[in-house]
Amino acid sequence: MYILECSDGSYYTGSTIDLELRLQHHQVGEGANYTKTRLPVKLVYSEEYDRIDVAFDREKQIQRWNRRKKTALINGQQKDLPELAKKVFL
């Protein structure tokens, strides 16, 4: 499972069995429709799993997160994740 930062500052979360190859695909516009219009991309976070289905489940979980929570994960601020999961209504 990995998170890319796109040229527009947005995050893209994906999963793969070969991260290096997948990153190469993203960089030349062959990775995903979302990233091909936001090149270049930069790998900012990754987690390794023994099974692709577990990585895919984690990918889907993180895709539902808000930007602040993803940023905290990327920055190694795991202790902040529960608080950032709470919805803030202004």
C-alpha positions as CSV (number, residue, x, y, z in Angstrom):
1,M,0.0,0.0,0.0
2,Y,1.4,3.4,-0.9
3,I,0.5,7.1,-0.9
4,L,1.7,9.5,-3.6
5,E,1.7,13.2,-3.5
6,C,0.7,14.6,-6.9
7,S,2.0,17.8,-8.5
8,D,-1.2,19.6,-7.4
9,G,-0.6,18.6,-3.8
10,S,-3.3,16.0,-3.7
11,Y,-2.8,12.5,-2.4
12,Y,-3.3,9.3,-4.3
13,T,-3.5,6.0,-2.4
14,G,-2.9,2.6,-4.1
15,S,-1.7,-0.9,-3.6
16,T,0.5,-3.1,-5.7
17,I,2.7,-6.2,-5.5
18,D,5.7,-4.4,-7.1
19,L,6.0,-0.8,-5.7
20,E,9.1,0.2,-7.8
21,L,7.4,-0.9,-11.1
22,R,4.1,0.7,-10.1
23,L,5.9,4.0,-9.4
24,Q,7.6,3.9,-12.8
25,H,4.2,3.4,-14.4
26,H,2.7,6.4,-12.5
27,Q,5.6,8.7,-13.5
28,V,5.1,8.1,-17.2
29,G,1.3,8.4,-17.0
30,E,0.4,4.7,-17.1
31,G,-0.4,4.3,-13.5
32,A,-3.9,5.6,-12.9
33,N,-6.2,8.1,-14.6
34,Y,-6.0,10.3,-11.5
35,T,-2.3,10.6,-11.4
36,K,-1.6,10.9,-15.1
37,T,-3.0,14.4,-15.2
38,R,-1.1,15.4,-12.0
39,L,2.5,14.5,-12.8
40,P,5.0,14.3,-11.5
41,V,4.1,12.3,-8.4
42,K,6.3,11.6,-5.4
43,L,6.1,8.6,-3.1
44,V,5.5,9.9,0.4
45,Y,4.4,6.8,2.4
46,S,4.2,3.0,2.0
47,E,3.4,0.0,4.1
48,E,4.3,-3.6,3.2
49,Y,2.0,-6.6,3.5
50,D,2.5,-10.3,2.8
51,R,-0.8,-10.5,1.0
52,I,-2.2,-8.1,-1.6
53,D,-5.8,-8.5,-0.4
54,V,-4.7,-7.1,3.0
55,A,-2.9,-4.2,1.3
56,F,-6.0,-3.5,-0.8
57,D,-8.2,-3.4,2.3
58,R,-5.7,-0.9,3.9
59,E,-5.7,1.1,0.7
60,K,-9.5,1.4,0.8
61,Q,-9.5,2.3,4.5
62,I,-7.0,5.2,3.9
63,Q,-8.9,6.4,0.9
64,R,-11.8,7.2,3.2
65,W,-9.6,9.3,5.4
66,N,-9.6,13.1,5.3
67,R,-6.5,14.9,4.2
68,R,-5.4,15.9,7.7
69,K,-5.5,12.3,8.8
70,K,-3.5,11.1,5.7
71,T,-0.9,13.9,6.3
72,A,-0.5,12.8,10.0
73,L,0.1,9.2,8.8
74,I,2.6,10.4,6.2
75,N,4.4,12.5,8.9
76,G,4.6,9.6,11.4
77,Q,2.1,11.1,13.8
78,Q,0.1,7.9,14.5
79,K,-0.8,9.2,18.0
80,D,-2.9,11.9,16.3
81,L,-4.9,9.6,14.1
82,P,-7.8,8.9,16.5
83,E,-8.4,12.6,17.1
84,L,-8.2,13.4,13.4
85,A,-10.8,10.7,12.7
86,K,-13.4,12.7,14.5
87,K,-15.6,14.8,12.3
88,V,-15.4,18.6,12.9
89,F,-18.5,20.6,12.3
90,L,-18.1,24.4,12.0
